[in-house]
Every structure is written in C-alpha cells, then in structure tokens.
C-alpha cells in the first residue's frame, strides 16, 4: 500500500498555488468594486434644489446646495486611482504566477516511454535498445552534454519497454517503479525553510504579530472608545449631563450655548476643525452684529474661544447672515452638519436624567420645556430660522415683510396646512407680489411638506380586561402614524414637476367635477338625515325584507293549487326550509311566517285551537332567543380568536423588524441652508402638561415613509382618578408640522390578589364520599362479573 508523506516542498512549487489562490480572493472582488462607474445622482435630490426664479436668494442657496450634493471628494478620486493601479499590478502578478505554474515539470504525471525515447509504438526491442544507447551517450552524467535528470527518465523508459516487471507497473500504475506515495508540500517559498534565513523569518514574525498587531488594536480601541454609539464624543456627552443636571429648566438660547460648547468643535478633540489667522479679524466683526450672544458668560467651557466661535456661527446661521465664502462659511457648514447628531445625543441625555430622577438617584428633574426646546433646536438648525419665526418662513421667497398679509383678520393664516387648503386663486392673489417663477417654487416646496395623522389606542397587555386601567398597571399606548404630503390639498399644482400652469379648459372640467362631487355629498347627507339614527333603521328594514320575501312565496304557492298532493308537497318543503333557517341562526325573520302558515292551516282544516297556536308561537320565540344567544357567543369567540391572531401577527412583525435593524431612510428634507441631505426623523413621546413632565422616553422614529406603528409603555398612576396625558409627535427637520393628541385615562382601583384558591379546597363530606366510592369499587375484576357477561 502506498503511504502519505508530509514534507517541506524544497522546490517551492506548492507556494505558487497558495499565492495564486490568495491573489484571486483579493483581486476578483476588488476589481468589481473599484471598477470605474458613472456616479448616479439621485434625481429627487437634484429636482428638489432646482429653482425657477433666477437671481434670488433662494436660487443662490439652492444652487450652492446642489453643487455641494454633486461635489466629489477630491481624496476619493485619488484613492480610487491608487486602488486601480494596485489592482493592475496584482493582475500582472496573477498572470506571471499562472505562467510559472504552467512551466513546472511533473516527472511522472504523464509518463510515456515511447515519447521519452522518441520511438514509435510499433518499434521492436532492437530499435528501442539502439535508440536508448544513442541517447545515453549524449545525456549520460559523465559526458560533457550529460543531464542526470533526463538520463534517469531515459533509463526508466527503457526499463518500462524491456523489463516485464517494469512494464507491468507502468501499464497498471502509470510508473515503472510501481505505486507511489502521495506527497504533500507546505505552501511556503523554499527560502523560508532554509536554515540560514531562520533568524530573519523569526524577526518578521515578531515584528508583525508581537508589535504591529497590538499597536493596531490599541490605536483602533483608543479611537473607538472616545465615541458613543451615535459617533458623539463621550466627553461631549459628559458635558451635556453636567449642564442639564445643573440647570433643569433651560431656555432655548442656553441650549444653543451648550450645543456650541460641544467638544466636536474644539481642535484638540477633532482634527477636522480649521483654525485660520483670518478668524482673529472676522469673528469679532461677526460678533458685533449678533445681539444676545452671551459674551460676558464666564462659565467654562462656554467662555472658551472655540465655543464662542461655534456659537457665533450658529447664531449667524439661524439669522441667515451671509459669511465669507472660503473661511467662516465653510466652518458654519461643518458645525451645522454636526448639529442633528449632537441634539439627538442631548435628548438621550435628558431622558436618562429623567429616568435617574424617577429612580431617586438624582434630586433635580429636567423639565418638559427643556426637552422640547432641545428638540426644537434641530428643526431650527436644519431650516436656518429662530424659534419665534413663522413656519411660513421655510417656504421660498417668503420674507418677514410679507407675513402681515398672511396674518390679516380676513385670512389669519399661520400654518402650512391652512395655506395649502386655500384655493389657488386666493393663494395667488395673496402672493401677487411673486412672479410666476417664484410662485412655481413656492407651490412646489409647499406640496412637499409632510402632513401627519395619527390614531392612538391604549390597553393593558396581558390582563383579563385590557381596556380597564388599574392603579400601577403597565399601559401600552399604540400610536399609528400615517404620512402624506400637502400635495393632497394642492392637487395637480403640487404634483406638476415642471410647474406648468393648467389650461382654462382643464380648470373648468375640474371645477365641474368638484361641483358634481359636492352635489353628491349634499344628497348623501340629506339621505342620511332622512334615515335617522344608523343603529335603528337598517335593522328594521332588514327584518321587513326577510319577513316579506317568504310571505310572497307563500302567496305564490297558495294561488296555484292544482292538486292536493302538490299543496302538501309545498307545505312540507316550506316546513323543511323553516327548520333549516332556524338552525342557521335567522330565527327572528322566520317567526312571522310560521304564524301565517298556522293561520292558513286553521282556516282550511279548523282543527287547531287558539291556545295551541299561542303556545307554538311562544316556543318558537324562545327558540329564536336561544339561537340568538348562541350566535352572539360564537361571534364573540370568533372575535377573540381574530384579536389573538392579530396580536400574534403583530408580535411576529415586530421581531422581524428588530432583526432587520432600524432603517434611517424616510423622506429627503427640503433644506437649502443645511449642509448635506437630511432625512425626516420624528420624536414620539407622552407628556403630562399639568406637571410639565415627560412620561415616556422620546422614541426616535427614523423610518416613517407612509405608515409606522410605535408602542410606548408607562406605569399608570398609583392613585385612582381621571388623568390627562398628551401624545406628542415632533419633527427634527420642519417647523409647524408637530402633532399633539390628548388621551384621558380613568384609573381604577387595582385588582386585589386572590388569597383563597377554591379549586384546591375540598370539604370533608366530599372526601368521605369519594373514599366510600373508591372502597366499593375494586380495581380488580371479580369472577361474578365474567359469569354475568357469559349469561
């Protein structure tokens, strides 16, 4: 039997296979990933920042925002070129290795003695011997032209053709020496295993694994340990904890001051921050134009230079003050880009402090005003507006001087929804100072604003009575949010991509359709008024219809009495139908028919008495009541099963969502003054407006595309009574789009825990009776029982 030998590959041929495999694993995916492609720009983003009105402030902001979105990272292009160059060199090495492997000489891989000796297959022994002698004189090692390796091949080929044993081995095993042992070589180059190179090899191993790898791990850990999950510096988080604990009731301007003191804006913590010599001249000039900047505040780090600069740039952004394009403007863009992440971290810190205060760990509880002021800062930074600014200022070409036209006594328009619900003629007359291009921009942006609607349900999960709230129970508030845009009120004006005006004929057709729809709605309202209460009339009509149809059938059958047998057959059929309907559960509609039938029978035969008739009617009505009760029980059981199945499906969907991860893609926000593209996010929470406190931690909803469902849980108050809470949905990107809904909870007395368990209590009489029965009945069969059975 051949054996398996493990030994070093002294020739180093096996290493080429290892290197070829390693290069292939790297080169194939890298080539696919780094292959040059045309960068696709999202058409929605491009369309969102295309303004029709030229040479306006809004047009300049949109133009700059579009350039920023399309701007390519200069280092990215350089990195791609370097990667492509390295990939090209790698493919050259790949081709060289394949060529080198193809030149390997496998001695006995395809051993053919006729080919080695250069003779024909039909050659005789004499010819083979003469050819062998001729070639051995050339390749013998003692000759000047000798080749030991080739001479060994000639010798084996000659033996395979002349010696019977060698020929048998060649024909059966492919080698004249017989079956060979399988050899495995270590996939390393030969010079690595040489003794004179062992010191260098050990040095490289020590350098890579004992020095290089620990240093790389330490560098990665030292950088990652500085940041939280939201890529915010932990030192910044500690700063937020300190200030919010120090001042639980914080105004919006102080929140902005704390935001400007974030260590992300300090060069010692962030190397991306630029400090220019021109700052010494430009920043003091900017500070003079900003009132209430808080320069005299001596709190650390609010008084530090980086904090004052960041605060000044943030205030300038909210005031929409133009800055030098190549210096302070670039710094402002960087600061504004970081603001949403930092504000989200602020809200998280506030919710943590509130939980600690409820647990008794800290004495001061941050107020609801502080939480909502912090949330509002995000929308202000995205839209570049102050907190007292009107939500209408988010629309293009709207300035403060125009707001007096919106706030007139005749209109009093303060919200975006009110403006969208106006007729196009009134809106155009209100904005008559706008040109046609400006009005197109206005309508396009207004139609893209979100319009939310929500439904709130409260229940106590895992309780017998889920809709009864008891003191101390855990209440689950399910908030279902639906997101639409204001295009639903604008109609085709908001949906028109090119912003073209509608023709007069189309307008007339639409007006006619609206008039027709209004007439239909008015007719429906009149019909509903005539019908009266919806819970009375339909039931009475259904009963009349059901009682009327069998009556007609009875009249038809009675008007065609051709023979006595046919009349009897029809009566039997009607009786059979009546019983089937009763069993089906519609007994009330059948009772009047039984009365008419029985009256007809008494009129024909005259044998039935009135007493029997009344008794039969009472029995039928009792049966109908029983059937109704059974139907109600069945319906209630079916409803319970459907509710349980719906809950199970909800649980499965929640698990799937949790496993799939939290999406951060919703809708792109129209924000020409913000640095990058911004997605719509929302905070959902429950608050108590009377005590100005937060009931649940704010849930950050990041995936509201059309519909989303949010569950918030909190503990009911410990005392009985009626409590009012408010469900709040607040945007981090828009002003004037927040939602609030009041919920009223009737908290009842908590259920008392059962102290006695009746199912485990047995009386002494029952135990004695059971004992007697058990003693009388034997567990073994007697002979008399078998005798009785045989008889």
Secondary structure by P-SEA (a helix, b strand, c coil): cbbbbbbccccaaaaaaaaaaaaaaccaaaaaaaccccccccaaaaaaacccccccaaaaaaaaaaaaaacccaaaaaaaaaaaaaaaaaaaaaaaaaaaaaacccccccccccccccccccccaaaaaaaaaaaaaacccccccccaaaaaaaaaaaaaaccaaaaaaaacccccccbbbbbbbcccccccccccaaaaaaaaaaaccccaaaaaaaaaaaaaaacccccccaaaaaaaaaaaaacccccaaaaaaaaaacccccccccccbbbbcccccaaaaaaaacccccccccccccccaaaaaaaaaaaaaaaccccccccaaaaaaaaaaaaaaaaaaaaaaaaaaaaaaaaccccccccaaaaaaaaaaaaaaaaccccccccccccccccccccccccccccccccaaaaaaccaaaaaaaaccccaaaaaaaaaaaaabbbbbbbbbbbbccccccccccccbbbbbbbbbbbbcccccccccccccccccccaaaaaaaaaaaaaaaaaaaaaaaaaaaaccccccaaaaaaaaaaaaaaaaaaaaaaccccaaaaaaaaaaaaaaaaaaaaacccccaaaaaaaaaaaaaaacccccaaaaaaaaaaaaaaaaaaaaaaaaaaaaaaaaaaaaaaaaaaaaaaaaaaacccccccccccccccccccbbbbbbcccccccccccccccccccccbbbbbbbbbccccbbbbbbbbbbbbccccccbbbbbbbbbcccccccccccccccccaaaaaaaaaaaaaccccccaaaaaaaac
